[in-house]
Amino acid sequence: MIPGHMVSKLAKEHGVDAQSRTFTPWSHVVSVMYAHLAHAFGLNDVCDSLQMNSAALSTVRGAVPPSRNGLSHANTNRNADMAEALYWRMFEHLMNTVPGLAKRKVRSGYLRRFSKTIHAIDSTTIQLVANCIDWAKHRRRKAAAKCHLRLNLQSFLPQCAVIDTARHHDSTKAKELCAGLESGEIAVFDKAYIKFEHLFELNERGIWWVGRAKDNMQYKTVRTLETTEHKRILRDEVITMALDKSRTDYPAELRRVVALVEVNGKDVEMVFITNNLSWSAWTVAELYRCRWDIEVFFKEIKQTLQLSDFLGHSASAVRWQVWIGLLVHLLMRCLACMHKWSHSFKRLFTVVRAVLWRRWDLSALLNSYGTAKPPGRMCAAPEQAYLPGFG
């Protein structure tokens, strides 16, 4: 699925080819991809497995198994920007060659009503070992990296990603994540991204946004709106900022919507703010509810990719593993699209992992998988049930 020229061309662009002799950039990429696909626990796991299957590995465009020191040195010293560039280059390539990849079966209702793209913005924390990864410490005994992401909710694919340490607040990355948004598009984010100076900049660019209001936000009510009679909408009002600093950062009017939202079976009162004054209040609440899809995306990659055990302790090694992991996720999503896979993504990942060292017709394998057609229901036969005490 990866064009043969792409990795070598990127290696030249980022100076990686000058650092490689026997262990080529292509072999490096394949080795890190294998670590994700096989859920390898460390360098020995990756190197020993690839060495034992070196004959099959050589058929993958001449890839060679690495030594333990060779893979560790490559992860530490080779420019991780190459892995990031490879992901976005493959993203663009697959979007052009597999048109259906950009489409996703969206929920019925509110998402279908919008012709413009809806983006969810959030971050996920990747826990690291504090006693050997000093560069990622954000507490005295805690170390972590963060993946800041802007997710297209219509395609369920990332549009922008930033890998950094966890010591920086989410709001510091908001401007970078929203740089590619176009006029008329919609951004949805949590209260961690509420920074009025940035929100006013989005408003001036013609971008609609929806977020959670902070608990200590001080405001003045300008007027009350009646855009819906939905029973779960408690208040709908137009406001301005009360504090001088906040009013300087955001001099325009805002919309404040208070709604009852079900959380874990209980109704919780939530306060939303937006710069759109014409939507119904329930639409604002529903738009924020669709932000949960980015949490599903984070759960999907954390359950399938190897983001708990890392092959190195340096920042470069962590970035290599995270970006190649996102590339593996992208390729799996492409496989699911090409073969019209209707089971879960996790099941697709386990099927590919199970047949990793065997030569299969992948299309026939995926199309014939399972004893029942997707979505895979079990048919009960009451006449065959065994009931104790009945003959």
Helices and strands as residue ranges (DSSP letters): H 6-13, G 17-19, H 25-37, H 43-52, H 54-58, H 68-77, H 81-97, G 99-102, G 110-113, E 118-128, G 134-136, E 143-152, E 157-165, G 170-173, H 174-177, E 186-189, G 191-193, H 196-204, E 208-212, E 219-224, E 233-241, H 244-249, E 254-263, E 266-274, H 281-289, H 292-304, H 315-338, H 345-354, H 362-367, G 382-384
